[in-house]
Amino acid sequence: VPALTIGLDMGGTKCAGVVLDEVAAVVDEHRAPTPAGTDAVLATLTTVAATLRDRAPGAVEAVGIGLPGLVSADGVLRFAPHLVDLFDVPVAAELTARLGCPVTVDNDATCATAAEWQLGAAAGARHAVLVTFGTGIGGGLVVDGALVRGGHGFAGEFGHMTVDPDGPPCVCGRRGCWEQYASGPALAESARARAGAGRLPGPLAAAGGDPGQLLGEHVTSAAAAGDADALRLVDEMARWIALGLANLTLALDPERFVLGGGVLEPPGVVVAPVARRLASALGRAGGHRPVPDVVAAALGARAGAIGAALLARAASVPPGESRR
Amino acid sequence: VPALTIGLDMGGTKCAGVVLDEVAAVVDEHRAPTPAGTDAVLATLTTVAATLRDRAPGAVEAVGIGLPGLVSADGVLRFAPHLVDLFDVPVAAELTARLGCPVTVDNDATCATAAEWQLGAAAGARHAVLVTFGTGIGGGLVVDGALVRGGHGFAGEFGHMTVDPDGPPCVCGRRGCWEQYASGPALAESARARAGAGRLPGPLAAAGGDPGQLLGEHVTSAAAAGDADALRLVDEMARWIALGLANLTLALDPERFVLGGGVLEPPGVVVAPVARRLASALGRAGGHRPVPDVVAAALGARAGAIGAALLARAASVPPGESRR
């Protein structure tokens, strides 16, 4: 019987689950919408995991979960500004009890970083930073060849770094957070304002003519097709992304940035202008130091779930054996 | 004969040198003003090191140098915005040739971090961030119990992280860098503007009545003595420092910040309001996560030179022996 691992990734809109086999290949998938409230979230996590386990072709050894917020080292979700009313939820303990097998819990972007580093676009890097652009910005770090969680498990919360102290208020209680300039909602808001002023006819038509229905993907799809107005808007977002990556370069000096998340689909549309802008965003230092590579994530929307499974598997390896 | 190590710290205004004995105690010191130009800087480093070596009570085993800029892993100073006309200077190779002993070169704040971590205010921390406030802002990192230099040796350049993209232009070529709001020159500039408007009478009197002569230390000294106008100005700077520390907390989740540099003298005046403000600078997350400790550096102005010597000593330990 092969040893299988389940990985779940609870995002702002959906809970995605995968089953990994011994060579880390995805052998099954299942997903459900993200509900509101602690009980409903715990029930959804349980159901998605149980569904995958019940139809798995072998014994499931461990379950890993990625959550969009501050997850402490003991598996408690402390704070998740993009989930409704979740504070201090002991997810690892609850799910371990409900599923009857070992459950590990990590930040979702930490999971995605583990996956991209082990199997994807950060493979081989000793210093890499993953940044995902979706409902918010998530992040993860590899420093000197090791995944970094920080002193309390909360490293990589790049999205709430202030890039403009006079900027708009954020759900996190701060102002001018990076994710307010580079995320799905941020791109949609810029697009709606511009479409309302008649300056985004292509994407507006794709959204059925109602500016209120415009989403970030209408803009990125139009940009991919060469729409000049959409390209301008994407380039503006790319400028903000490059500014944030320059800040992270100054702090961490990575060899490589791996960019993922739904906002970057199709990947080349946003990643290419960001890569172009990073050297100049570094100012004069950009001419005196290596500029980190900027590449698109390789594992797509499943990175978080795959990484959650990988981390669960690593945690379940008996001491003395390799746990990469 | 005891094994001695020399450490040099070239700052924007002076080159400070120390001699450390085997138990890392400072047994001698020497300093010289920082000159302009590559040749003069190399000559000053050589002279300060040679002076200390000539009068040392034993054999000098190695020399370590800290420099205020981007130092690559091969000991080349690539870029130093606060030194005049220094680019791509092979300091390690030049000084090794001139002094005839092993010379290691690191960023000055990396050196100070090594010293504070081994002997000072960061001792025992597995996740610590050092930030020094002087002519500019320097920084260093301890992550998972190891000193971090980054992929190319350039990690910890926190001072040039953008905190306001509409802010004033910086010597580094970017805009609104953190150090433009929290450094000696930044505090002096705010003080001059305020004194010119008659709103800083105490420090202005201490500066001889000429706003152009006002320095940051006039403000911090007056604040230490309870001057209400000076305290207000210091609190404004503390707010900017807390904003930057909150950004670094989000990215790195350290257990402890160690703050040093001349601008924080006397230390309690600035460090205390920064520590008070950090939780609220973290927004709502500040109530759901441990807030890092904020403490003053313990080794004072000699931290960089001491750390340079410690790093030189560690590099000269033969493979197989401990080099902590």
Interface residues (C-beta under 8 A of the other chain):
Chain A: L70 R78 F79 P81 F87 D88 R126 H127 G139 V143 D144 A146 V148 R149 G150 G151 H152 G153 F154 A155 G156 E157 F158 H160 M161 T162 V163 D164 P165 D166 C170 C172 G173 R174 L243 A246 N247 L248 L250 A251 L252 D253 P254 E255 A281 L282 G283 R284 A285 G286 H288 R289 P290 P292
Chain B: L70 S72 R78 F79 P81 F87 D88 R126 H127 G139 V143 D144 A146 V148 R149 G150 G151 H152 G153 F154 A155 G156 E157 F158 H160 M161 T162 V163 D164 P165 D166 C170 C172 G173 R174 L243 A246 N247 L248 L250 A251 L252 D253 P254 E255 A281 L282 G283 R284 A285 G286 H288 R289 P290 P292
